[in-house]
């Protein structure tokens, strides 16, 4: 299982969001660096003024009162100072030239009486280390050591993260909206293709949108029209052939009635009946009756029981082997006549070649209704499980059948079920027999 989505629209949206998030983060990061440079300048200016203010307070005081001036420093300034014979030692690194220059310039702004300026100035540490030490040599030769603890500036502020999250959220919303909007024609095309596979007479795709979407819609509608025309031509051909064949079949039946040889008469009439059945089945397979009938709500459970009862009435010797299992009622939308024909073909197939018909209907799962038609026959070789759905395919040897039929019962059933958006497949049961698995949308 992969976390990477399969949808092209979602993949495109995630790729765009990731790229824009990186770009937005980079832009905000550059802004933060600019803000940090400005903050450094402001902090250097403020520290320079504070250092200079403490120095001025000490140097302008009489020598005997300088210790008192140090004790009276404003605690709010955050500076502690001592008068020492030498500059204080510290583990702090010397301040970088650029930051030291900014502090010196700021200290020059604060006025100091002439003749009282410091002889030497040493600066160690930076605000980024959280501590600073400034040593100034008074004209008397003593050293004023000023120490300050400052808050370390943070490169990434909370407002940076908030701004980035807001920008990414807004970008994600816009990207998802745009991608879904542009992907909508693809989804409509997919839905139209699926509907065309179920109903060849499905309405055409709206020819609107951008040039590419319009061209795709026109091409799709042209293809659908050609498919409809092909199906109509095939249906017309089959109908014409069936109509033409019925007349000579009827004449042959009338002539057979005048035959004196009763055995030959019986055989000829049987052959004509079989030929007539084959023509009727072929016409049923070629016609689009399943698509012409209007869908309606039908009780699938009641329909299955009705088909089994009718099959039992037609084959009294197998009536006890026509069994239904499942809920008493289950409603689905389907074409009633076509659905009855499909399920009847499956039940008769089970009775004729398996000697029994057990219909098992299950409640819908994940919007799919499943119906099984089981028999107790010999089953079908695995290689022929799909071949039997081809028109006119008969497996009388493998199915142990005495007569062949037309080979159209299963193809008709599959064609009808697929026209409903479902399907039917055959599987061999582990305990023997064949199972037809019917699936339908709930």
C-alpha positions as CSV (number, residue, x, y, z in Angstrom):
1,X,0.0,0.0,0.0
2,X,1.4,3.4,-1.0
3,X,0.5,6.8,0.4
4,X,1.0,8.4,-3.0
5,X,-2.4,9.0,-4.4
6,X,-3.4,7.4,-7.7
7,X,-5.5,10.4,-8.9
8,X,-3.7,12.6,-11.4
9,X,-5.5,15.6,-10.1
10,X,-4.4,14.9,-6.5
11,X,-0.9,14.3,-7.5
12,X,-0.7,17.5,-9.5
13,X,-2.2,19.4,-6.6
14,X,0.2,18.0,-4.1
15,X,3.2,18.7,-6.3
16,X,2.1,22.3,-6.9
17,X,1.4,22.8,-3.2
18,X,4.8,21.4,-2.2
19,X,6.6,23.6,-4.7
20,X,4.7,26.7,-3.7
21,X,5.2,25.9,0.0
22,X,9.0,25.8,-0.6
23,X,8.9,29.1,-2.5
24,X,6.8,30.8,0.1
25,X,9.0,29.4,2.9
26,X,12.1,30.7,1.0
27,X,10.5,34.1,0.6
28,X,9.6,34.3,4.3
29,X,13.0,33.1,5.3
30,X,14.6,35.9,3.3
31,X,12.2,38.4,4.9
32,X,13.3,37.0,8.3
33,X,16.9,37.5,7.5
34,X,16.2,41.1,6.6
35,X,14.3,41.5,9.8
36,X,17.1,40.0,11.7
37,X,19.6,42.4,10.2
38,X,17.4,45.3,11.2
39,X,17.0,43.9,14.7
40,X,20.7,43.6,15.0
41,X,21.1,47.3,14.0
42,X,18.4,48.4,16.5
43,X,19.9,46.3,19.3
44,X,23.4,47.6,18.6
45,X,22.2,51.1,18.7
46,X,20.2,50.6,22.0
47,X,23.2,48.8,23.7
48,X,25.6,51.5,22.6
49,X,23.4,54.2,24.1
50,X,23.1,52.2,27.4
51,X,26.8,51.6,27.6
52,X,27.6,55.2,27.0
53,X,24.9,56.4,29.5
54,X,26.5,54.3,32.3
55,X,30.0,55.5,31.4
56,X,28.8,59.1,31.5
57,X,27.2,58.6,34.9
58,X,30.4,57.2,36.3
59,X,32.9,59.5,34.7
60,X,31.1,62.7,35.6
61,X,30.8,61.7,39.2
62,X,33.5,62.8,41.7
63,X,36.0,59.9,42.2
64,X,34.8,59.3,45.8
65,X,31.2,59.0,44.6
66,X,31.7,56.7,41.6
67,X,31.1,53.5,43.6
68,X,27.8,55.0,44.7
69,X,26.9,55.9,41.1
70,X,27.5,52.3,40.1
71,X,25.2,51.0,42.9
72,X,22.5,53.4,41.8
73,X,22.4,52.2,38.2
74,X,18.9,51.5,37.0
75,X,18.2,47.7,37.3
76,X,15.9,48.0,34.3
77,X,18.9,48.7,32.0
78,X,20.1,45.2,32.6
79,X,23.7,46.4,33.0
80,X,26.0,45.7,35.9
81,X,29.2,47.6,36.1
82,X,32.4,47.6,38.2
83,X,35.5,49.8,38.4
84,X,38.6,47.7,38.2
85,X,42.3,48.4,37.7
86,X,42.3,46.3,34.5
87,X,39.9,45.2,31.9
88,X,37.8,42.2,33.0
89,X,38.6,38.8,31.5
90,X,35.9,36.7,30.0
91,X,35.4,33.5,28.0
92,X,33.4,35.5,25.4
93,X,34.7,35.8,21.9
94,X,35.7,39.3,20.6
95,X,32.7,41.0,19.0
96,X,32.6,40.9,15.2
97,X,33.9,44.0,13.5
98,X,30.6,44.9,11.9
99,X,28.6,44.7,15.1
100,X,31.4,46.3,17.1
101,X,31.4,49.2,14.6
102,X,27.6,49.7,15.0
103,X,28.0,49.8,18.8
104,X,30.9,52.3,18.7
105,X,29.0,54.6,16.3
106,X,26.0,54.5,18.7
107,X,28.2,55.3,21.7
108,X,29.7,58.2,19.8
109,X,26.2,59.7,19.5
110,X,25.8,60.0,23.3
111,X,27.5,63.2,24.4
112,X,30.4,63.0,26.8
113,X,32.1,66.1,28.3
114,X,35.3,67.0,26.7
115,X,38.4,65.6,28.4
116,X,36.3,62.7,29.9
117,X,36.1,60.4,26.9
118,X,37.4,56.9,27.3
119,X,41.0,56.1,26.3
120,X,40.3,52.6,25.1
121,X,37.2,50.5,24.4
122,X,37.0,46.7,24.2
123,X,33.9,44.8,23.3
124,X,33.4,41.1,23.7
125,X,30.4,38.9,23.0
126,X,27.2,39.5,20.9
127,X,23.5,39.4,21.5
128,X,23.5,36.0,19.8
129,X,25.6,34.7,22.7
130,X,23.2,36.2,25.2
131,X,26.0,38.1,27.0
132,X,28.2,41.1,26.4
133,X,31.2,42.7,28.1
134,X,32.3,46.2,27.4
135,X,35.5,47.5,29.0
136,X,36.1,51.3,28.9
137,X,39.3,52.9,30.2
138,X,38.6,56.1,32.1
139,X,41.0,59.1,31.8
140,X,42.2,58.3,35.3
141,X,43.4,54.9,34.1
142,X,40.8,52.8,35.8
143,X,38.6,50.4,33.8
144,X,34.8,50.5,33.8
145,X,33.7,46.9,33.0
146,X,30.0,46.8,31.9
147,X,28.3,43.5,31.7
148,X,24.8,42.9,30.2
149,X,22.6,39.9,29.6
150,X,20.4,40.1,26.6
151,X,17.8,37.9,25.0
152,X,19.1,36.0,22.1
153,X,17.3,36.9,18.9
154,X,15.4,34.0,17.3
155,X,15.9,33.4,13.6
156,X,12.4,31.8,13.3
157,X,9.7,33.7,15.1
158,X,6.2,32.4,15.8
159,X,4.7,34.9,13.4
160,X,6.9,33.4,10.7
161,X,5.4,29.9,11.2
162,X,1.9,31.4,11.5
163,X,2.3,33.4,8.2
164,X,3.8,30.3,6.5
165,X,0.9,28.1,7.6
166,X,-1.7,30.6,6.5
167,X,0.0,31.1,3.1
168,X,0.2,27.3,2.6
169,X,-3.4,26.8,3.6
170,X,-4.6,29.5,1.2
171,X,-2.4,28.2,-1.6
172,X,-3.6,24.6,-1.0
173,X,-7.2,25.8,-1.2
174,X,-6.7,27.7,-4.4
175,X,-4.6,24.8,-6.0
176,X,-7.1,22.1,-5.1
177,X,-10.0,24.3,-6.5
178,X,-8.1,25.0,-9.7
179,X,-7.0,21.4,-10.2
180,X,-10.5,20.0,-9.5
181,X,-11.9,22.6,-11.9
182,X,-9.5,21.6,-14.6
183,X,-9.9,17.9,-13.9
184,X,-13.7,18.1,-14.1
185,X,-13.9,17.6,-17.9
186,X,-11.7,14.4,-17.5
187,X,-14.2,13.1,-14.9
188,X,-17.1,13.9,-17.2
189,X,-15.4,12.1,-20.0
190,X,-14.8,9.1,-17.8
191,X,-18.4,9.0,-16.6
192,X,-19.6,9.3,-20.2
193,X,-17.4,6.5,-21.4
194,X,-18.6,4.2,-18.5
195,X,-22.2,5.1,-19.3
196,X,-21.7,4.4,-23.0
197,X,-20.3,1.0,-22.1
198,X,-23.6,0.3,-20.2
199,X,-26.0,2.0,-22.6
200,X,-25.1,2.6,-26.2
201,X,-27.9,5.2,-26.4
202,X,-26.5,7.3,-23.6
203,X,-26.9,11.1,-24.0
204,X,-23.9,12.8,-25.7
205,X,-21.2,14.6,-23.8
206,X,-21.7,18.4,-23.6
207,X,-19.5,20.1,-26.2
208,X,-18.2,23.0,-24.1
209,X,-15.1,24.2,-22.3
210,X,-11.6,25.0,-23.5
211,X,-10.4,24.2,-27.0
212,X,-8.8,20.9,-25.8
213,X,-11.9,19.8,-23.8
214,X,-14.1,20.8,-26.7
215,X,-12.0,18.7,-29.2
216,X,-12.1,15.7,-26.8
217,X,-15.9,16.0,-26.4
218,X,-16.5,16.3,-30.2
219,X,-14.2,13.2,-30.8
220,X,-16.0,11.2,-28.1
221,X,-19.5,12.1,-29.4
222,X,-18.4,11.2,-32.9
223,X,-17.1,7.8,-31.7
224,X,-20.4,7.2,-29.8
225,X,-22.4,8.0,-32.9
226,X,-20.4,5.6,-35.0
227,X,-20.9,2.8,-32.4
228,X,-24.6,3.5,-32.2
229,X,-24.8,3.3,-36.0
230,X,-22.8,0.1,-36.1
231,X,-25.1,-1.5,-33.5
232,X,-28.2,-0.3,-35.3
233,X,-26.9,-1.7,-38.6
234,X,-26.2,-5.0,-36.9
235,X,-29.6,-5.2,-35.3
236,X,-31.3,-4.3,-38.5
237,X,-29.4,-7.0,-40.4
238,X,-30.2,-9.6,-37.8
239,X,-33.9,-8.6,-37.7
240,X,-34.1,-8.7,-41.5
241,X,-32.4,-12.2,-41.6
242,X,-34.8,-13.5,-38.9
243,X,-37.8,-12.1,-40.7
244,X,-36.8,-13.7,-44.0
245,X,-36.0,-17.0,-42.3
246,X,-39.4,-17.3,-40.5
247,X,-41.4,-17.5,-43.8
248,X,-39.5,-20.5,-45.3
249,X,-39.4,-22.2,-41.9
250,X,-43.2,-21.9,-41.7
251,X,-43.6,-23.2,-45.3
252,X,-41.4,-26.2,-44.5
253,X,-43.4,-27.0,-41.4
254,X,-46.6,-27.0,-43.5
255,X,-45.1,-29.2,-46.1
256,X,-43.7,-31.6,-43.4
257,X,-47.3,-32.1,-42.2
258,X,-48.1,-33.8,-45.6
259,X,-45.2,-36.3,-45.3
260,X,-46.4,-39.9,-45.1
261,X,-43.3,-41.2,-43.3
262,X,-44.1,-40.3,-39.7
263,X,-40.5,-40.9,-38.5
264,X,-39.1,-38.6,-41.1
265,X,-41.9,-36.1,-40.4
266,X,-41.1,-36.1,-36.7
267,X,-37.4,-35.6,-37.3
268,X,-38.0,-32.8,-39.8
269,X,-40.4,-31.0,-37.5
270,X,-37.8,-31.3,-34.7
271,X,-35.1,-29.8,-36.9
272,X,-37.4,-27.0,-37.9
273,X,-38.3,-26.3,-34.3
274,X,-34.6,-26.2,-33.4
275,X,-33.9,-23.9,-36.3
276,X,-36.7,-21.6,-35.3
277,X,-35.4,-21.6,-31.7
278,X,-31.9,-20.7,-33.0
279,X,-33.3,-17.8,-35.0
280,X,-35.3,-16.5,-32.1
281,X,-32.3,-16.7,-29.7
282,X,-30.1,-15.0,-32.3
283,X,-32.6,-12.2,-32.6
284,X,-32.8,-11.9,-28.9
285,X,-29.0,-11.6,-28.6
286,X,-28.7,-9.1,-31.4
287,X,-31.6,-6.8,-30.4
288,X,-31.1,-3.9,-28.0
289,X,-34.2,-4.7,-25.9
290,X,-32.3,-4.5,-22.6
291,X,-31.4,-0.9,-23.4
292,X,-34.8,0.1,-24.8
293,X,-36.7,-1.0,-21.6
294,X,-37.1,1.7,-18.9
295,X,-35.4,0.8,-15.5
296,X,-37.7,0.4,-12.5
297,X,-37.4,-0.7,-8.9
298,X,-37.8,-4.5,-8.7
299,X,-37.7,-7.0,-5.9
300,X,-34.8,-9.1,-6.9
301,X,-35.6,-11.7,-4.2
302,X,-39.2,-12.1,-5.4
303,X,-38.0,-12.3,-9.0
304,X,-35.5,-15.1,-8.2
305,X,-38.3,-17.1,-6.4
306,X,-40.6,-16.6,-9.3
307,X,-38.1,-17.8,-11.8
308,X,-37.4,-20.9,-9.7
309,X,-41.1,-21.7,-9.4
310,X,-41.6,-21.3,-13.1
311,X,-38.6,-23.5,-13.8
312,X,-39.9,-26.1,-11.3
313,X,-43.3,-26.1,-13.0
314,X,-41.6,-26.7,-16.4
315,X,-39.5,-29.5,-15.0
316,X,-41.5,-31.2,-12.2
317,X,-38.9,-33.8,-11.7
318,X,-36.4,-31.1,-10.6
319,X,-38.9,-28.9,-8.7
320,X,-37.4,-29.9,-5.4
321,X,-34.0,-29.0,-6.5
322,X,-35.0,-25.4,-7.3
323,X,-34.1,-23.7,-4.0
324,X,-33.7,-20.0,-3.0
325,X,-31.6,-18.7,0.0
326,X,-31.4,-15.1,1.0
327,X,-33.4,-12.2,2.3
328,X,-37.2,-12.2,1.7
329,X,-37.0,-8.9,-0.2
330,X,-34.2,-6.9,-1.8
331,X,-35.0,-3.9,-4.1
332,X,-32.7,-2.9,-7.0
333,X,-33.2,-0.7,-10.1
334,X,-33.2,-2.7,-13.2
335,X,-35.1,-3.4,-16.5
336,X,-37.6,-6.0,-15.3
337,X,-38.1,-8.1,-18.5
338,X,-34.4,-8.1,-19.4
339,X,-33.3,-9.0,-15.8
340,X,-35.8,-11.8,-15.7
341,X,-34.4,-13.1,-19.0
342,X,-30.9,-13.0,-17.8
343,X,-31.6,-14.8,-14.5
344,X,-33.9,-17.3,-16.3
345,X,-31.0,-18.2,-18.6
346,X,-28.7,-18.8,-15.7
347,X,-31.3,-20.9,-13.8
348,X,-32.2,-23.0,-16.8
349,X,-28.5,-23.5,-17.6
350,X,-28.0,-24.8,-14.0
351,X,-31.0,-27.2,-14.3
352,X,-30.3,-28.5,-17.8
353,X,-26.6,-29.2,-17.3
354,X,-26.2,-29.4,-13.5
355,X,-29.5,-31.1,-12.4
356,X,-30.2,-28.4,-9.8
357,X,-30.4,-24.7,-9.2
358,X,-29.6,-23.1,-5.8
359,X,-30.0,-19.3,-6.0
360,X,-28.2,-17.5,-3.1
361,X,-28.8,-13.7,-2.7
362,X,-26.7,-11.7,-0.3
363,X,-27.3,-8.2,1.2
364,X,-25.5,-5.3,-0.5
365,X,-21.9,-4.7,0.4
366,X,-20.0,-1.6,-0.8
367,X,-23.0,-0.7,-3.0
368,X,-22.8,-4.2,-4.8
369,X,-25.5,-6.9,-4.7
370,X,-24.2,-10.4,-5.3
371,X,-26.3,-13.4,-6.4
372,X,-25.0,-17.0,-6.8
373,X,-26.6,-19.7,-9.0
374,X,-25.1,-23.0,-8.0
375,X,-25.7,-26.5,-9.6
376,X,-24.5,-30.0,-8.9
377,X,-23.2,-30.8,-12.3
378,X,-19.7,-31.8,-13.5
379,X,-18.5,-28.2,-13.8
380,X,-16.5,-26.7,-16.7
381,X,-12.7,-27.0,-17.4
382,X,-11.0,-23.9,-16.2
383,X,-9.8,-23.0,-19.7
384,X,-13.4,-22.8,-20.9
385,X,-14.9,-20.7,-18.1
386,X,-14.7,-17.6,-20.2
387,X,-15.1,-19.2,-23.6
388,X,-18.7,-20.3,-22.9
389,X,-19.7,-16.6,-22.9
390,X,-18.8,-16.3,-26.5
391,X,-21.8,-16.6,-28.9
392,X,-22.6,-20.1,-30.2
393,X,-20.1,-21.9,-28.0
394,X,-21.3,-25.3,-26.8
395,X,-19.6,-27.6,-24.3
396,X,-22.0,-30.5,-24.4
397,X,-19.2,-33.0,-23.8
398,X,-17.7,-31.2,-20.8
399,X,-21.2,-30.3,-19.4
400,X,-22.6,-33.9,-19.9
401,X,-25.6,-32.6,-21.8
402,X,-27.7,-34.6,-24.2
403,X,-28.8,-31.7,-26.5
404,X,-26.9,-28.7,-27.5
405,X,-29.2,-25.6,-27.4
406,X,-28.0,-22.5,-29.3
407,X,-25.0,-21.5,-27.2
408,X,-26.5,-18.0,-26.6
409,X,-28.0,-18.3,-23.1
410,X,-24.9,-17.3,-21.2
411,X,-23.8,-14.5,-23.7
412,X,-27.3,-13.0,-23.5
413,X,-27.2,-13.1,-19.7
414,X,-23.8,-11.4,-19.6
415,X,-24.9,-8.8,-22.1
416,X,-28.0,-7.9,-20.1
417,X,-26.1,-7.8,-16.8
418,X,-23.3,-5.7,-18.1
419,X,-25.9,-3.3,-19.6
420,X,-27.1,-2.9,-16.0
421,X,-23.6,-2.0,-14.8
422,X,-23.0,-5.5,-13.4
423,X,-21.5,-8.7,-14.6
424,X,-21.6,-12.5,-14.4
425,X,-18.6,-14.9,-14.1
426,X,-18.4,-18.7,-13.7
427,X,-16.4,-20.6,-11.2
428,X,-16.1,-24.3,-10.3
429,X,-17.2,-25.1,-6.8
430,X,-14.8,-26.8,-4.5
431,X,-17.4,-29.5,-3.7
432,X,-18.3,-30.0,-7.3
433,X,-20.6,-28.2,-9.6
434,X,-20.6,-24.8,-11.2
435,X,-21.3,-21.4,-9.7
436,X,-22.5,-18.4,-11.6
437,X,-21.6,-15.2,-9.7
438,X,-23.9,-12.3,-10.6
439,X,-23.0,-8.7,-9.4
440,X,-25.3,-5.7,-9.7
441,X,-25.1,-2.1,-8.4
442,X,-27.2,-1.7,-5.3
